[in-house]
Amino acid sequence: MEPQILELESFLPYRLYRLADTVSREFSRIYKERHGLTRPEWRTLSGLGQRGTMTATELGEQSAMHKTKVSRAVAELERRRWLTRTPDENDRRVEHLMLTKPGLAAYREMVPLAKAFERELLARLSVEEQVAVAKGTAALEVALGNK
């Protein structure tokens, strides 16, 4: 019996990974040019911009980042004075992270750029394809327990 071969180019998990990475790299040019941010720094900035106050653990869960990447991103944004850490009153091991005024200003500057990027990305598809992508993505998220 001849061994089976997995064709990565048609393997859905591989295709989804490549697509997500391509889109992420394309968008990263915007926040890298604008603010010199890395992907983990952008994800941290956007998570805090969206939610207000979060712990590092919550950021990791929201952004699917390893705690080491979260820690480095938090340290860099703190060095820039874009976020502050406040120890939890009940558990000193936990810190609540929050954007400062300059951090919030950077986030607010990026929001319309992110939305424009998404519009431009979707404009490459027909309306039917946009609906199919939205439905397919939502169905996979539900099936995998991500929503």
N, CA, C and O atoms as a GROMACS GRO file, in nm:
protein
  588
    1MET      N    1   0.084  -0.120   0.000
    1MET     CA    2   0.000   0.000   0.000
    1MET      C    3   0.088   0.125   0.000
    1MET      O    4   0.178   0.140   0.083
    2GLU      N    5   0.061   0.211  -0.092
    2GLU     CA    6   0.138   0.334  -0.106
    2GLU      C    7   0.096   0.434   0.002
    2GLU      O    8  -0.024   0.450   0.028
    3PRO      N    9   0.192   0.503   0.066
    3PRO     CA   10   0.155   0.600   0.170
    3PRO      C   11   0.076   0.717   0.111
    3PRO      O   12   0.102   0.762  -0.001
    4GLN      N   13  -0.020   0.764   0.188
    4GLN     CA   14  -0.099   0.879   0.143
    4GLN      C   15  -0.016   1.006   0.155
    4GLN      O   16   0.072   1.018   0.240
    5ILE      N   17  -0.046   1.099   0.067
    5ILE     CA   18   0.022   1.229   0.068
    5ILE      C   19  -0.080   1.336   0.100
    5ILE      O   20  -0.191   1.336   0.046
    6LEU      N   21  -0.042   1.425   0.186
    6LEU     CA   22  -0.128   1.538   0.221
    6LEU      C   23  -0.087   1.657   0.137
    6LEU      O   24   0.026   1.705   0.147
    7GLU      N   25  -0.177   1.703   0.054
    7GLU     CA   26  -0.149   1.821  -0.027
    7GLU      C   27  -0.185   1.944   0.055
    7GLU      O   28  -0.302   1.977   0.072
    8LEU      N   29  -0.083   2.011   0.105
    8LEU     CA   30  -0.106   2.127   0.192
    8LEU      C   31  -0.189   2.234   0.125
    8LEU      O   32  -0.271   2.299   0.189
    9GLU      N   33  -0.168   2.253  -0.004
    9GLU     CA   34  -0.238   2.360  -0.075
    9GLU      C   35  -0.390   2.344  -0.074
    9GLU      O   36  -0.463   2.442  -0.092
   10SER      N   37  -0.439   2.222  -0.052
   10SER     CA   38  -0.584   2.200  -0.046
   10SER      C   39  -0.631   2.161   0.094
   10SER      O   40  -0.750   2.134   0.114
   11PHE      N   41  -0.541   2.159   0.192
   11PHE     CA   42  -0.573   2.123   0.330
   11PHE      C   43  -0.626   2.248   0.401
   11PHE      O   44  -0.554   2.345   0.420
   12LEU      N   45  -0.754   2.244   0.438
   12LEU     CA   46  -0.822   2.364   0.490
   12LEU      C   47  -0.747   2.432   0.606
   12LEU      O   48  -0.731   2.554   0.601
   13PRO      N   49  -0.701   2.360   0.709
   13PRO     CA   50  -0.629   2.430   0.816
   13PRO      C   51  -0.507   2.508   0.766
   13PRO      O   52  -0.480   2.618   0.812
   14TYR      N   53  -0.435   2.450   0.672
   14TYR     CA   54  -0.319   2.518   0.615
   14TYR      C   55  -0.361   2.641   0.536
   14TYR      O   56  -0.299   2.747   0.545
   15ARG      N   57  -0.467   2.626   0.457
   15ARG     CA   58  -0.516   2.739   0.377
   15ARG      C   59  -0.563   2.853   0.467
   15ARG      O   60  -0.536   2.970   0.439
   16LEU      N   61  -0.634   2.820   0.574
   16LEU     CA   62  -0.681   2.923   0.667
   16LEU      C   63  -0.564   2.993   0.735
   16LEU      O   64  -0.564   3.116   0.750
   17TYR      N   65  -0.464   2.914   0.776
   17TYR     CA   66  -0.345   2.974   0.838
   17TYR      C   67  -0.276   3.069   0.742
   17TYR      O   68  -0.243   3.182   0.778
   18ARG      N   69  -0.253   3.024   0.619
   18ARG     CA   70  -0.184   3.108   0.520
   18ARG      C   71  -0.262   3.235   0.491
   18ARG      O   72  -0.204   3.343   0.482
   19LEU      N   73  -0.393   3.222   0.477
   19LEU     CA   74  -0.478   3.338   0.450
   19LEU      C   75  -0.473   3.437   0.566
   19LEU      O   76  -0.455   3.557   0.546
   20ALA      N   77  -0.488   3.385   0.688
   20ALA     CA   78  -0.484   3.474   0.806
   20ALA      C   79  -0.348   3.542   0.816
   20ALA      O   80  -0.341   3.661   0.847
   21ASP      N   81  -0.242   3.468   0.790
   21ASP     CA   82  -0.108   3.526   0.798
   21ASP      C   83  -0.088   3.633   0.691
   21ASP      O   84  -0.029   3.738   0.718
   22THR      N   85  -0.136   3.607   0.571
   22THR     CA   86  -0.123   3.704   0.461
   22THR      C   87  -0.198   3.833   0.493
   22THR      O   88  -0.145   3.942   0.476
   23VAL      N   89  -0.321   3.819   0.539
   23VAL     CA   90  -0.402   3.937   0.574
   23VAL      C   91  -0.336   4.013   0.689
   23VAL      O   92  -0.328   4.135   0.686
   24SER      N   93  -0.291   3.939   0.790
   24SER     CA   94  -0.227   4.003   0.906
   24SER      C   95  -0.100   4.078   0.866
   24SER      O   96  -0.076   4.189   0.912
   25ARG      N   97  -0.020   4.016   0.780
   25ARG     CA   98   0.103   4.083   0.734
   25ARG      C   99   0.072   4.209   0.654
   25ARG      O  100   0.138   4.311   0.669
   26GLU      N  101  -0.030   4.200   0.570
   26GLU     CA  102  -0.068   4.317   0.489
   26GLU      C  103  -0.115   4.432   0.580
   26GLU      O  104  -0.076   4.547   0.561
   27PHE      N  105  -0.198   4.399   0.679
   27PHE     CA  106  -0.246   4.502   0.771
   27PHE      C  107  -0.133   4.553   0.860
   27PHE      O  108  -0.131   4.671   0.897
   28SER      N  109  -0.039   4.466   0.895
   28SER     CA  110   0.070   4.507   0.985
   28SER      C  111   0.154   4.620   0.926
   28SER      O  112   0.215   4.697   1.000
   29ARG      N  113   0.158   4.629   0.794
   29ARG     CA  114   0.234   4.739   0.732
   29ARG      C  115   0.179   4.874   0.776
   29ARG      O  116   0.254   4.970   0.795
   30ILE      N  117   0.048   4.881   0.793
   30ILE     CA  118  -0.015   5.008   0.830
   30ILE      C  119   0.027   5.050   0.970
   30ILE      O  120   0.074   5.162   0.989
   31TYR      N  121   0.010   4.962   1.069
   31TYR     CA  122   0.044   5.003   1.205
   31TYR      C  123   0.194   5.006   1.230
   31TYR      O  124   0.241   5.073   1.321
   32LYS      N  125   0.271   4.932   1.148
   32LYS     CA  126   0.417   4.941   1.161
   32LYS      C  127   0.466   5.075   1.107
   32LYS      O  128   0.548   5.141   1.170
   33GLU      N  129   0.414   5.115   0.990
   33GLU     CA  130   0.454   5.244   0.932
   33GLU      C  131   0.409   5.360   1.020
   33GLU      O  132   0.483   5.455   1.040
   34ARG      N  133   0.288   5.352   1.072
   34ARG     CA  134   0.229   5.461   1.148
   34ARG      C  135   0.293   5.476   1.286
   34ARG      O  136   0.323   5.587   1.330
   35HIS      N  137   0.312   5.362   1.355
   35HIS     CA  138   0.358   5.370   1.494
   35HIS      C  139   0.474   5.277   1.528
   35HIS      O  140   0.517   5.272   1.643
   36GLY      N  141   0.526   5.203   1.431
   36GLY     CA  142   0.635   5.111   1.459
   36GLY      C  143   0.596   4.995   1.548
   36GLY      O  144   0.678   4.942   1.622
   37LEU      N  145   0.469   4.954   1.541
   37LEU     CA  146   0.419   4.847   1.627
   37LEU      C  147   0.442   4.710   1.565
   37LEU      O  148   0.438   4.693   1.443
   38THR      N  149   0.464   4.612   1.652
   38THR     CA  150   0.466   4.472   1.610
   38THR      C  151   0.323   4.418   1.617
   38THR      O  152   0.234   4.485   1.670
   39ARG      N  153   0.301   4.298   1.564
   39ARG     CA  154   0.167   4.238   1.572
   39ARG      C  155   0.119   4.223   1.716
   39ARG      O  156   0.006   4.262   1.745
   40PRO      N  157   0.200   4.168   1.806
   40PRO     CA  158   0.152   4.157   1.945
   40PRO      C  159   0.123   4.293   2.009
   40PRO      O  160   0.029   4.305   2.088
   41GLU      N  161   0.203   4.393   1.977
   41GLU     CA  162   0.177   4.527   2.032
   41GLU      C  163   0.046   4.583   1.979
   41GLU      O  164  -0.031   4.643   2.054
   42TRP      N  165   0.019   4.564   1.848
   42TRP     CA  166  -0.107   4.610   1.791
   42TRP      C  167  -0.225   4.537   1.855
   42TRP      O  168  -0.325   4.599   1.890
   43ARG      N  169  -0.213   4.406   1.871
   43ARG     CA  170  -0.322   4.328   1.930
   43ARG      C  171  -0.348   4.371   2.074
   43ARG      O  172  -0.462   4.374   2.120
   44THR      N  173  -0.242   4.404   2.145
   44THR     CA  174  -0.257   4.452   2.283
   44THR      C  175  -0.323   4.588   2.284
   44THR      O  176  -0.417   4.612   2.360
   45LEU      N  177  -0.275   4.678   2.200
   45LEU     CA  178  -0.332   4.813   2.191
   45LEU      C  179  -0.480   4.806   2.153
   45LEU      O  180  -0.563   4.873   2.214
   46SER      N  181  -0.512   4.724   2.053
   46SER     CA  182  -0.652   4.718   2.008
   46SER      C  183  -0.741   4.648   2.109
   46SER      O  184  -0.858   4.686   2.124
   47GLY      N  185  -0.690   4.548   2.178
   47GLY     CA  186  -0.770   4.482   2.282
   47GLY      C  187  -0.805   4.578   2.394
   47GLY      O  188  -0.920   4.583   2.439
   48LEU      N  189  -0.706   4.653   2.439
   48LEU     CA  190  -0.731   4.750   2.546
   48LEU      C  191  -0.816   4.866   2.497
   48LEU      O  192  -0.898   4.918   2.571
   49GLY      N  193  -0.796   4.906   2.373
   49GLY     CA  194  -0.879   5.013   2.317
   49GLY      C  195  -1.025   4.973   2.310
   49GLY      O  196  -1.114   5.055   2.332
   50GLN      N  197  -1.049   4.848   2.278
   50GLN     CA  198  -1.186   4.797   2.267
   50GLN      C  199  -1.250   4.776   2.404
   50GLN      O  200  -1.365   4.814   2.425
   51ARG      N  201  -1.176   4.715   2.496
   51ARG     CA  202  -1.235   4.673   2.622
   51ARG      C  203  -1.209   4.767   2.740
   51ARG      O  204  -1.279   4.759   2.841
   52GLY      N  205  -1.112   4.855   2.727
   52GLY     CA  206  -1.082   4.946   2.838
   52GLY      C  207  -0.976   4.892   2.929
   52GLY      O  208  -0.858   4.922   2.912
   53THR      N  209  -1.015   4.812   3.026
   53THR     CA  210  -0.922   4.752   3.121
   53THR      C  211  -0.925   4.601   3.106
   53THR      O  212  -1.031   4.540   3.098
   54MET      N  213  -0.806   4.541   3.101
   54MET     CA  214  -0.794   4.395   3.091
   54MET      C  215  -0.672   4.350   3.168
   54MET      O  216  -0.581   4.429   3.194
   55THR      N  217  -0.669   4.222   3.203
   55THR     CA  218  -0.548   4.163   3.259
   55THR      C  219  -0.469   4.104   3.143
   55THR      O  220  -0.520   4.089   3.032
   56ALA      N  221  -0.343   4.070   3.169
   56ALA     CA  222  -0.261   4.008   3.065
   56ALA      C  223  -0.321   3.874   3.022
   56ALA      O  224  -0.317   3.839   2.904
   57THR      N  225  -0.376   3.800   3.117
   57THR     CA  226  -0.440   3.672   3.084
   57THR      C  227  -0.558   3.693   2.990
   57THR      O  228  -0.574   3.619   2.893
   58GLU      N  229  -0.640   3.792   3.020
   58GLU     CA  230  -0.755   3.822   2.933
   58GLU      C  231  -0.710   3.863   2.794
   58GLU      O  232  -0.770   3.824   2.694
   59LEU      N  233  -0.603   3.943   2.787
   59LEU     CA  234  -0.549   3.984   2.657
   59LEU      C  235  -0.502   3.863   2.577
   59LEU      O  236  -0.528   3.853   2.457
   60GLY      N  237  -0.434   3.772   2.644
   60GLY     CA  238  -0.386   3.651   2.577
   60GLY      C  239  -0.500   3.568   2.522
   60GLY      O  240  -0.493   3.517   2.411
   61GLU      N  241  -0.606   3.555   2.602
   61GLU     CA  242  -0.723   3.478   2.558
   61GLU      C  243  -0.793   3.546   2.441
   61GLU      O  244  -0.829   3.481   2.343
   62GLN      N  245  -0.811   3.677   2.451
   62GLN     CA  246  -0.881   3.751   2.345
   62GLN      C  247  -0.804   3.746   2.213
   62GLN      O  248  -0.863   3.729   2.107
   63SER      N  249  -0.673   3.762   2.221
   63SER     CA  250  -0.591   3.774   2.100
   63SER      C  251  -0.524   3.644   2.057
   63SER      O  252  -0.455   3.641   1.956
   64ALA      N  253  -0.544   3.537   2.133
   64ALA     CA  254  -0.481   3.408   2.105
   64ALA      C  255  -0.328   3.420   2.100
   64ALA      O  256  -0.262   3.358   2.018
   65MET      N  257  -0.274   3.502   2.193
   65MET     CA  258  -0.128   3.517   2.201
   65MET      C  259  -0.076   3.444   2.324
   65MET      O  260  -0.143   3.438   2.427
   66HIS      N  261   0.044   3.389   2.312
   66HIS     CA  262   0.111   3.326   2.424
   66HIS      C  263   0.145   3.433   2.528
   66HIS      O  264   0.168   3.548   2.493
   67LYS      N  265   0.148   3.393   2.654
   67LYS     CA  266   0.172   3.490   2.761
   67LYS      C  267   0.306   3.563   2.747
   67LYS      O  268   0.318   3.677   2.790
   68THR      N  269   0.405   3.498   2.687
   68THR     CA  270   0.535   3.564   2.667
   68THR      C  271   0.521   3.682   2.570
   68THR      O  272   0.578   3.788   2.592
   69LYS      N  273   0.445   3.661   2.462
   69LYS     CA  274   0.425   3.769   2.365
   69LYS      C  275   0.344   3.883   2.427
   69LYS      O  276   0.372   4.000   2.403
   70VAL      N  277   0.244   3.847   2.506
   70VAL     CA  278   0.164   3.949   2.574
   70VAL      C  279   0.254   4.030   2.667
   70VAL      O  280   0.248   4.153   2.668
   71SER      N  281   0.336   3.962   2.744
   71SER     CA  282   0.425   4.028   2.840
   71SER      C  283   0.520   4.125   2.770
   71SER      O  284   0.540   4.237   2.818
   72ARG      N  285   0.578   4.083   2.659
   72ARG     CA  286   0.670   4.171   2.585
   72ARG      C  287   0.597   4.290   2.526
   72ARG      O  288   0.648   4.403   2.528
   73ALA      N  289   0.478   4.266   2.472
   73ALA     CA  290   0.399   4.376   2.414
   73ALA      C  291   0.360   4.476   2.522
   73ALA      O  292   0.368   4.597   2.500
   74VAL      N  293   0.317   4.426   2.637
   74VAL     CA  294   0.279   4.514   2.748
   74VAL      C  295   0.400   4.596   2.792
   74VAL      O  296   0.388   4.716   2.816
   75ALA      N  297   0.516   4.532   2.804
   75ALA     CA  298   0.637   4.603   2.847
   75ALA      C  299   0.673   4.714   2.748
   75ALA      O  300   0.711   4.824   2.789
   76GLU      N  301   0.661   4.686   2.618
   76GLU     CA  302   0.694   4.788   2.518
   76GLU      C  303   0.594   4.903   2.519
   76GLU      O  304   0.634   5.019   2.512
   77LEU      N  305   0.466   4.872   2.529
   77LEU     CA  306   0.366   4.980   2.533
   77LEU      C  307   0.378   5.061   2.662
   77LEU      O  308   0.352   5.181   2.663
   78GLU      N  309   0.418   4.996   2.769
   78GLU     CA  310   0.442   5.069   2.894
   78GLU      C  311   0.566   5.159   2.879
   78GLU      O  312   0.566   5.272   2.928
   79ARG      N  313   0.669   5.109   2.811
   79ARG     CA  314   0.790   5.189   2.789
   79ARG      C  315   0.756   5.315   2.709
   79ARG      O  316   0.812   5.422   2.732
   80ARG      N  317   0.663   5.302   2.615
   80ARG     CA  318   0.618   5.416   2.535
   80ARG      C  319   0.523   5.507   2.613
   80ARG      O  320   0.486   5.615   2.566
   81ARG      N  321   0.484   5.463   2.730
   81ARG     CA  322   0.386   5.532   2.814
   81ARG      C  323   0.247   5.531   2.749
   81ARG      O  324   0.170   5.627   2.760
   82TRP      N  325   0.217   5.420   2.682
   82TRP     CA  326   0.086   5.403   2.619
   82TRP      C  327  -0.009   5.321   2.705
   82TRP      O  328  -0.129   5.316   2.677
   83LEU      N  329   0.044   5.258   2.808
   83LEU     CA  330  -0.044   5.186   2.900
   83LEU      C  331   0.010   5.192   3.041
   83LEU      O  332   0.128   5.218   3.063
   84THR      N  333  -0.080   5.167   3.135
   84THR     CA  334  -0.042   5.162   3.276
   84THR      C  335  -0.084   5.027   3.332
   84THR      O  336  -0.177   4.963   3.282
   85ARG      N  337  -0.015   4.987   3.438
   85ARG     CA  338  -0.048   4.863   3.511
   85ARG      C  339  -0.092   4.902   3.651
   85ARG      O  340  -0.027   4.983   3.718
   86THR      N  341  -0.202   4.846   3.694
   86THR     CA  342  -0.250   4.868   3.831
   86THR      C  343  -0.267   4.733   3.897
   86THR      O  344  -0.342   4.648   3.848
   87PRO      N  345  -0.198   4.710   4.010
   87PRO     CA  346  -0.211   4.581   4.078
   87PRO      C  347  -0.355   4.558   4.126
   87PRO      O  348  -0.423   4.652   4.168
   88ASP      N  349  -0.400   4.433   4.119
   88ASP     CA  350  -0.532   4.396   4.168
   88ASP      C  351  -0.534   4.408   4.321
   88ASP      O  352  -0.437   4.370   4.387
   89GLU      N  353  -0.642   4.459   4.374
   89GLU     CA  354  -0.652   4.478   4.520
   89GLU      C  355  -0.653   4.345   4.595
   89GLU      O  356  -0.604   4.338   4.708
   90ASN      N  357  -0.707   4.241   4.534
   90ASN     CA  358  -0.720   4.112   4.602
   90ASN      C  359  -0.610   4.013   4.569
   90ASN      O  360  -0.585   3.920   4.646
   91ASP      N  361  -0.544   4.031   4.456
   91ASP     CA  362  -0.441   3.936   4.413
   91ASP      C  363  -0.327   4.014   4.350
   91ASP      O  364  -0.337   4.058   4.235
   92ARG      N  365  -0.219   4.032   4.422
   92ARG     CA  366  -0.106   4.113   4.376
   92ARG      C  367  -0.036   4.054   4.253
   92ARG      O  368   0.044   4.122   4.189
   93ARG      N  369  -0.065   3.927   4.220
   93ARG     CA  370  -0.004   3.866   4.101
   93ARG      C  371  -0.072   3.916   3.973
   93ARG      O  372  -0.016   3.903   3.864
   94VAL      N  373  -0.191   3.972   3.988
   94VAL     CA  374  -0.270   4.017   3.874
   94VAL      C  375  -0.258   4.168   3.859
   94VAL      O  376  -0.265   4.242   3.956
   95GLU      N  377  -0.238   4.211   3.735
   95GLU     CA  378  -0.233   4.355   3.706
   95GLU      C  379  -0.341   4.389   3.605
   95GLU      O  380  -0.365   4.316   3.510
   96HIS      N  381  -0.405   4.501   3.628
   96HIS     CA  382  -0.506   4.551   3.535
   96HIS      C  383  -0.437   4.651   3.443
   96HIS      O  384  -0.372   4.745   3.488
   97LEU      N  385  -0.451   4.629   3.314
   97LEU     CA  386  -0.385   4.710   3.212
   97LEU      C  387  -0.486   4.805   3.151
   97LEU      O  388  -0.601   4.770   3.127
   98MET      N  389  -0.440   4.928   3.126
   98MET     CA  390  -0.529   5.030   3.071
   98MET      C  391  -0.446   5.126   2.986
   98MET      O  392  -0.333   5.158   3.020
   99LEU      N  393  -0.504   5.170   2.875
   99LEU     CA  394  -0.433   5.266   2.790
   99LEU      C  395  -0.429   5.403   2.856
   99LEU      O  396  -0.523   5.445   2.923
  100THR      N  397  -0.318   5.472   2.835
  100THR     CA  398  -0.304   5.611   2.878
  100THR      C  399  -0.364   5.700   2.768
  100THR      O  400  -0.409   5.649   2.665
  101LYS      N  401  -0.365   5.830   2.790
  101LYS     CA  402  -0.417   5.921   2.686
  101LYS      C  403  -0.341   5.905   2.554
  101LYS      O  404  -0.404   5.896   2.449
  102PRO      N  405  -0.205   5.903   2.556
  102PRO     CA  406  -0.134   5.883   2.428
  102PRO      C  407  -0.164   5.746   2.365
  102PRO      O  408  -0.174   5.736   2.243
  103GLY      N  409  -0.178   5.643   2.446
  103GLY     CA  410  -0.212   5.511   2.394
  103GLY      C  411  -0.350   5.509   2.332
  103GLY      O  412  -0.371   5.451   2.225
  104LEU      N  413  -0.444   5.572   2.399
  104LEU     CA  414  -0.581   5.581   2.347
  104LEU      C  415  -0.585   5.663   2.218
  104LEU      O  416  -0.660   5.632   2.126
  105ALA      N  417  -0.503   5.769   2.212
  105ALA     CA  418  -0.496   5.851   2.091
  105ALA      C  419  -0.443   5.768   1.974
  105ALA      O  420  -0.495   5.778   1.862
  106ALA      N  421  -0.340   5.687   1.999
  106ALA     CA  422  -0.286   5.601   1.893
  106ALA      C  423  -0.391   5.499   1.848
  106ALA      O  424  -0.408   5.475   1.729
  107TYR      N  425  -0.463   5.441   1.944
  107TYR     CA  426  -0.569   5.347   1.911
  107TYR      C  427  -0.677   5.414   1.826
  107TYR      O  428  -0.719   5.361   1.723
  108ARG      N  429  -0.721   5.530   1.869
  108ARG     CA  430  -0.827   5.602   1.797
  108ARG      C  431  -0.783   5.643   1.656
  108ARG      O  432  -0.865   5.650   1.564
  109GLU      N  433  -0.655   5.670   1.640
  109GLU     CA  434  -0.602   5.701   1.507
  109GLU      C  435  -0.606   5.577   1.418
  109GLU      O  436  -0.628   5.587   1.297
  110MET      N  437  -0.583   5.460   1.477
  110MET     CA  438  -0.576   5.337   1.401
  110MET      C  439  -0.713   5.279   1.364
  110MET      O  440  -0.724   5.209   1.264
  111VAL      N  441  -0.816   5.308   1.442
  111VAL     CA  442  -0.949   5.249   1.417
  111VAL      C  443  -0.999   5.278   1.275
  111VAL      O  444  -1.037   5.183   1.206
  112PRO      N  445  -1.001   5.403   1.229
  112PRO     CA  446  -1.049   5.426   1.092
  112PRO      C  447  -0.959   5.362   0.987
  112PRO      O  448  -1.007   5.322   0.880
  113LEU      N  449  -0.830   5.351   1.015
  113LEU     CA  450  -0.739   5.286   0.921
  113LEU      C  451  -0.768   5.137   0.914
  113LEU      O  452  -0.764   5.078   0.806
  114ALA      N  453  -0.797   5.076   1.028
  114ALA     CA  454  -0.832   4.933   1.032
  114ALA      C  455  -0.962   4.908   0.958
  114ALA      O  456  -0.973   4.812   0.882
  115LYS      N  457  -1.060   4.994   0.980
  115LYS     CA  458  -1.189   4.978   0.912
  115LYS      C  459  -1.175   4.998   0.761
  115LYS      O  460  -1.239   4.928   0.683
  116ALA      N  461  -1.091   5.092   0.721
  116ALA     CA  462  -1.067   5.115   0.578
  116ALA      C  463  -0.996   4.994   0.517
  116ALA      O  464  -1.028   4.953   0.405
  117PHE      N  465  -0.902   4.937   0.590
  117PHE     CA  466  -0.833   4.817   0.542
  117PHE      C  467  -0.933   4.704   0.521
  117PHE      O  468  -0.929   4.635   0.419
  118GLU      N  469  -1.022   4.685   0.617
  118GLU     CA  470  -1.123   4.580   0.605
  118GLU      C  471  -1.214   4.605   0.484
  118GLU      O  472  -1.245   4.512   0.409
  119ARG      N  473  -1.257   4.729   0.466
  119ARG     CA  474  -1.342   4.763   0.351
  119ARG      C  475  -1.270   4.733   0.219
  119ARG      O  476  -1.329   4.676   0.127
  120GLU      N  477  -1.143   4.772   0.212
  120GLU     CA  478  -1.065   4.748   0.090
  120GLU      C  479  -1.046   4.598   0.064
  120GLU      O  480  -1.049   4.553  -0.050
  121LEU      N  481  -1.025   4.524   0.171
  121LEU     CA  482  -1.010   4.379   0.159
  121LEU      C  483  -1.139   4.316   0.107
  121LEU      O  484  -1.137   4.235   0.015
  122LEU      N  485  -1.251   4.354   0.166
  122LEU     CA  486  -1.380   4.300   0.124
  122LEU      C  487  -1.420   4.345  -0.016
  122LEU      O  488  -1.490   4.273  -0.087
  123ALA      N  489  -1.374   4.463  -0.056
  123ALA     CA  490  -1.407   4.514  -0.190
  123ALA      C  491  -1.346   4.428  -0.301
  123ALA      O  492  -1.388   4.437  -0.416
  124ARG      N  493  -1.249   4.345  -0.266
  124ARG     CA  494  -1.189   4.253  -0.363
  124ARG      C  495  -1.282   4.134  -0.394
  124ARG      O  496  -1.257   4.058  -0.487
  125LEU      N  497  -1.388   4.122  -0.315
  125LEU     CA  498  -1.483   4.011  -0.331
  125LEU      C  499  -1.618   4.063  -0.379
  125LEU      O  500  -1.653   4.178  -0.356
  126SER      N  501  -1.693   3.977  -0.444
  126SER     CA  502  -1.830   4.012  -0.480
  126SER      C  503  -1.914   4.011  -0.352
  126SER      O  504  -1.871   3.960  -0.249
  127VAL      N  505  -2.033   4.067  -0.360
  127VAL     CA  506  -2.123   4.068  -0.244
  127VAL      C  507  -2.153   3.925  -0.200
  127VAL      O  508  -2.155   3.896  -0.080
  128GLU      N  509  -2.176   3.837  -0.295
  128GLU     CA  510  -2.204   3.696  -0.264
  128GLU      C  511  -2.085   3.631  -0.193
  128GLU      O  512  -2.103   3.556  -0.097
  129GLU      N  513  -1.965   3.661  -0.239
  129GLU     CA  514  -1.845   3.606  -0.175
  129GLU      C  515  -1.827   3.662  -0.034
  129GLU      O  516  -1.787   3.589   0.057
  130GLN      N  517  -1.857   3.790  -0.016
  130GLN     CA  518  -1.849   3.850   0.118
  130GLN      C  519  -1.944   3.779   0.214
  130GLN      O  520  -1.906   3.748   0.327
  131VAL      N  521  -2.066   3.754   0.170
  131VAL     CA  522  -2.165   3.684   0.253
  131VAL      C  523  -2.117   3.543   0.284
  131VAL      O  524  -2.128   3.497   0.397
  132ALA      N  525  -2.064   3.474   0.184
  132ALA     CA  526  -2.016   3.338   0.202
  132ALA      C  527  -1.900   3.333   0.302
  132ALA      O  528  -1.894   3.244   0.386
  133VAL      N  529  -1.807   3.429   0.292
  133VAL     CA  530  -1.694   3.435   0.386
  133VAL      C  531  -1.744   3.459   0.528
  133VAL      O  532  -1.700   3.393   0.622
  134ALA      N  533  -1.836   3.554   0.544
  134ALA     CA  534  -1.890   3.584   0.677
  134ALA      C  535  -1.962   3.463   0.736
  134ALA      O  536  -1.943   3.430   0.853
  135LYS      N  537  -2.045   3.398   0.656
  135LYS     CA  538  -2.120   3.280   0.704
  135LYS      C  539  -2.026   3.164   0.733
  135LYS      O  540  -2.039   3.097   0.836
  136GLY      N  541  -1.932   3.139   0.644
  136GLY     CA  542  -1.839   3.028   0.662
  136GLY      C  543  -1.751   3.048   0.784
  136GLY      O  544  -1.727   2.954   0.860
  137THR      N  545  -1.702   3.169   0.802
  137THR     CA  546  -1.619   3.200   0.919
  137THR      C  547  -1.699   3.182   1.047
  137THR      O  548  -1.651   3.121   1.143
  138ALA      N  549  -1.820   3.235   1.050
  138ALA     CA  550  -1.906   3.223   1.168
  138ALA      C  551  -1.937   3.076   1.198
  138ALA      O  552  -1.935   3.035   1.314
  139ALA      N  553  -1.965   2.998   1.095
  139ALA     CA  554  -1.996   2.857   1.115
  139ALA      C  555  -1.877   2.781   1.172
  139ALA      O  556  -1.893   2.698   1.262
  140LEU      N  557  -1.757   2.809   1.122
  140LEU     CA  558  -1.637   2.744   1.176
  140LEU      C  559  -1.611   2.785   1.320
  140LEU      O  560  -1.573   2.702   1.403
  141GLU      N  561  -1.631   2.914   1.350
  141GLU     CA  562  -1.612   2.960   1.488
  141GLU      C  563  -1.706   2.888   1.584
  141GLU      O  564  -1.664   2.845   1.691
  142VAL      N  565  -1.831   2.874   1.545
  142VAL     CA  566  -1.929   2.804   1.629
  142VAL      C  567  -1.891   2.656   1.641
  142VAL      O  568  -1.892   2.601   1.751
  143ALA      N  569  -1.858   2.593   1.530
  143ALA     CA  570  -1.823   2.451   1.530
  143ALA      C  571  -1.701   2.422   1.617
  143ALA      O  572  -1.691   2.315   1.678
  144LEU      N  573  -1.609   2.517   1.623
  144LEU     CA  574  -1.486   2.499   1.702
  144LEU      C  575  -1.497   2.557   1.842
  144LEU      O  576  -1.401   2.552   1.919
  145GLY      N  577  -1.613   2.611   1.875
  145GLY     CA  578  -1.633   2.665   2.010
  145GLY      C  579  -1.567   2.798   2.034
  145GLY      O  580  -1.540   2.833   2.149
  146ASN      N  581  -1.539   2.874   1.928
  146ASN     CA  582  -1.475   3.005   1.944
  146ASN      C  583  -1.574   3.118   1.956
  146ASN      O  584  -1.532   3.234   1.969
  147LYS      N  585  -1.702   3.090   1.952
  147LYS     CA  586  -1.803   3.197   1.964
  147LYS      C  587  -1.919   3.151   2.045
  147LYS      O  588  -2.013   3.227   2.066
   0.00000   0.00000   0.00000
